[in-house]
């Protein structure tokens, strides 16, 4: 589960997956339909974030491409090695992004399936 800090990022993420997840692939969606779907996704994200927090878990607060998250984690680890106290928070944040990123999870699944064969 992931959430984002800004509404524009939420909208951007929803737009990217909107047509992949919508059951009405054969219909054209007008602006009103798209706005409704984006609002529903924003509401769902907010509800799931509150559920995570109520369960004592920290929600992922930033959506970034997997490659960027890996690069930022690497930079944070290097900064920590040089004594940067602030870099630890960035390392933890990017580690959570990577651990929960759909592309990363899919790669782990493929590795596991290959190992089983």
N, C-alpha and C positions, 0 to 999 in steps of 0.2 A: 504494500500500500504506500502511496506517496501523495504528498500534497506540496503546495508551492506557496511562496511568500506573497507574490503579487498577482492580482486578478488578470493582468495581461499575460503572464506566463501560463496561468490556468487556461485561458482562452486559446492561447497558441497551442498548448498540448492537446486540448480538446479538438481543435480544428485539424490537427495532424492525424488523429485517430478516428475522427467522426465518421468518415465514410467506410472505414474498415470495420467498425463495430455496429453500425446501424443496420437493422434488418431490412430497411427499405432501399436496398442498393439500386433497384430498378426505377425508383422515383427520383425526380428532381426535388431538392429541398429548397424552399424559399427562405428568405432572411428570417422570417418569424419562426419557422421550424428550427433553423439553426440556432437562433437565440434561445429558444426553449430548451433544446438539447444541451447547450452550453450551460444554461442556468441549472438544469438538473445535475449535470456533472459537477458544477461548483458546489451545489448543495450536498451531493454525495461525498465529495472530498472533505467538506467541512465536518460532516457527520462522522466519517471514518477517522478523521484526525482527532475529534473529541473522544471517540471510543478508544483509540490508542492511548491518548493521554490519561483517560480514566483508568486504564489498565496498567498505568505506570510506564508506558513505553513512549519514547520520543519519536514523533513522526519525522520523516524526511521532509525538510523544508525547502529544498531547492532541487529543481529538475534540470539536469545537465546531461549532455551526451556522455556515454560511457567512456569514450577516449579522453574527453576533457576531465572527467572525474578522476581517472587514473593518473593523468598528468598533474593535476592539482594535488593529489595525494602524494605523488612522488616529490613534488616541490616542497610540500609541507614536511615530509619526513626529512628531506635534506636540510630544511630550515631548523627543524628540531635538533638535528645532529650538530648544527652550528650554535645551539643554545637558545633558540627562539621559543619563548614560553607561549606566545600567541599561536604558533603553528600547530600546537597540539589540538586545539579546537577545530582547526581546519582539517587536520588529519582525521579526527573522529567523524566529522561531518561527511567528508568524502568517502571514508570507509563505509559509512552507513548508506550513502548513495550507491556505491558499487555493490555492496551486499544485497541491496534490494532492487537493483536495476534489472528490468526484464531481459535485456540482452545478456547480462552476466548470468542470470538464473537459467536462461535457455542454454548457454554454453556449458554450464555445470551439468545440466540435464543430459546434454549430448555426450559429454565426457563420461558420465556415469553409465549411460546406455552402452557406449563403446567398450567400457571396461567390463561390463557384464557379458558381452559377446565373446 
